[in-house]
Amino acid sequence: QVQLVESGGGLVQPGGSLRLSCVASGRMISINAMGWYRQAPGKERELVANSISGGPTYYADSLMGRFTISRDNAENTVLLQMNSLKPEDTGVYYCRAGIHMYAGGFREVWGQGTLVTVSS
């Protein structure tokens, strides 16, 4: 069983910063991509940033310049550095990974989410 565990969420004031972390564990051949999505109450889940293993990164247009996604050398961890946070950034942030399984095939795996609240 492959599992993604997020951490780093919490309460932060507008203009502040947070760093989210997601670690993938379990039996897998490789991770094709790891990224972050978020969902605010009453809204659909949306892309925050995505990192293709060994390749490019992608950001939501509204977040480019404030958020930075990065991966460790083993490619099993993805970080999201969030700066200049705004109240509209509030939501549950989910880690997502595309993985190749030993059993064969490609699988999409989601973490449980970590809550980010930006408020004075």
Backbone torsions as a table, in degrees:
resi	resn	phi	psi	omega
1	GLN	NA	126.8	177.5
2	VAL	-93.4	135.6	-176.8
3	GLN	-133.6	141.4	173.7
4	LEU	-113.1	129.7	-179.3
5	VAL	-121.7	118.9	178.9
6	GLU	-96.5	153.5	174.8
7	SER	-154.1	164.0	174.2
8	GLY	109.0	-7.5	178.6
9	GLY	-71.5	166.6	179.8
10	GLY	163.9	-165.5	179.9
11	LEU	-98.2	131.1	-179.8
12	VAL	-142.3	148.2	178.2
13	GLN	-77.2	153.4	174.4
14	PRO	-53.9	137.3	-176.2
15	GLY	89.1	-9.7	-179.8
16	GLY	-83.1	-174.8	-176.0
17	SER	-133.3	151.9	172.3
18	LEU	-142.2	153.7	173.2
19	ARG	-124.7	121.1	177.8
20	LEU	-96.6	148.5	179.0
21	SER	-131.9	144.1	176.7
22	CYS	-138.3	128.4	-179.2
23	VAL	-120.1	129.2	177.1
24	ALA	-95.7	136.9	178.3
25	SER	-141.8	159.9	-179.8
26	GLY	117.8	-175.5	-178.6
27	ARG	-83.2	118.5	178.4
28	MET	-156.0	153.1	176.9
29	ILE	-81.8	-47.1	-178.7
30	SER	-162.9	165.1	176.0
31	ILE	-112.8	121.7	-178.9
32	ASN	-78.3	-37.7	-178.3
33	ALA	-158.5	151.4	171.3
34	MET	-135.7	139.3	-178.6
35	GLY	-154.7	-178.4	-178.4
36	TRP	-126.0	137.0	172.3
37	TYR	-125.7	161.9	176.8
38	ARG	-141.1	157.4	179.7
39	GLN	-142.1	120.2	174.5
40	ALA	-93.1	155.7	178.5
41	PRO	-55.1	130.6	178.6
42	GLY	79.3	3.3	-179.3
43	LYS	-122.2	159.6	177.0
44	GLU	-77.4	154.7	175.0
45	ARG	-64.1	135.9	-176.6
46	GLU	-130.8	153.3	177.6
47	LEU	-68.8	134.6	170.6
48	VAL	-100.2	-58.9	179.1
49	ALA	-160.4	151.6	179.7
50	ASN	-138.9	142.3	179.9
51	SER	-122.2	116.2	173.8
52	ILE	-81.3	127.9	-177.3
53	SER	-58.8	122.3	-178.6
54	GLY	72.5	9.8	-175.4
55	GLY	-134.6	-151.5	-173.8
56	PRO	-80.0	170.3	172.6
57	THR	-115.2	154.7	-179.8
58	TYR	-132.1	143.7	-179.8
59	TYR	-131.8	148.4	167.5
60	ALA	-62.5	139.7	-175.3
61	ASP	-55.8	-39.0	-176.4
62	SER	-71.7	-16.0	-175.8
63	LEU	-105.2	-13.0	-178.1
64	MET	-59.9	130.2	-178.4
65	GLY	100.1	-21.3	178.3
66	ARG	-108.1	-34.4	-178.2
67	PHE	-109.0	144.7	177.3
68	THR	-133.6	126.6	177.2
69	ILE	-101.3	143.1	179.0
70	SER	-148.1	159.6	-179.9
71	ARG	-125.9	151.9	173.9
72	ASP	-82.4	175.7	-176.1
73	ASN	-66.7	-30.5	179.2
74	ALA	-79.3	-11.1	176.7
75	GLU	66.7	15.1	177.1
76	ASN	-100.7	1.2	-178.8
77	THR	-129.7	136.6	175.2
78	VAL	-125.9	136.5	179.1
79	LEU	-115.0	150.9	173.8
80	LEU	-131.0	108.1	175.7
81	GLN	-89.3	120.2	-176.5
82	MET	-115.1	117.7	-179.6
83	ASN	-117.8	162.1	178.6
84	SER	49.3	48.9	-174.8
85	LEU	-66.1	144.5	-179.6
86	LYS	-119.7	156.5	177.9
87	PRO	-54.5	-33.7	179.8
88	GLU	-70.7	-7.5	173.7
89	ASP	-80.7	-7.6	-179.2
90	THR	-61.0	135.8	177.8
91	GLY	163.6	179.1	174.5
92	VAL	-90.9	125.1	-178.8
93	TYR	-100.9	126.4	-176.4
94	TYR	-112.9	135.8	171.7
95	CYS	-86.8	139.9	179.2
96	ARG	-132.3	139.2	178.0
97	ALA	-135.4	142.0	169.2
98	GLY	-103.7	121.2	-172.0
99	ILE	-128.0	152.8	171.0
100	HIS	-101.4	124.0	-174.1
101	MET	-92.8	152.1	174.3
102	TYR	-62.3	-33.2	178.4
103	ALA	-69.7	-11.2	178.7
104	GLY	105.9	144.6	175.6
105	GLY	95.6	172.5	-179.7
106	PHE	-108.5	135.9	-176.7
107	ARG	-133.8	142.2	175.0
108	GLU	-96.2	128.0	-178.7
109	VAL	-124.4	137.4	179.8
110	TRP	-118.2	145.0	171.9
111	GLY	-81.4	177.3	-178.3
112	GLN	-80.5	-17.3	178.5
113	GLY	97.8	152.6	174.8
114	THR	-133.8	134.9	-173.2
115	LEU	-84.3	129.4	174.6
116	VAL	-116.3	123.2	178.6
117	THR	-122.0	121.6	179.6
118	VAL	-110.4	109.1	-174.7
119	SER	-157.7	149.9	174.7
120	SER	-81.2	NA	NA
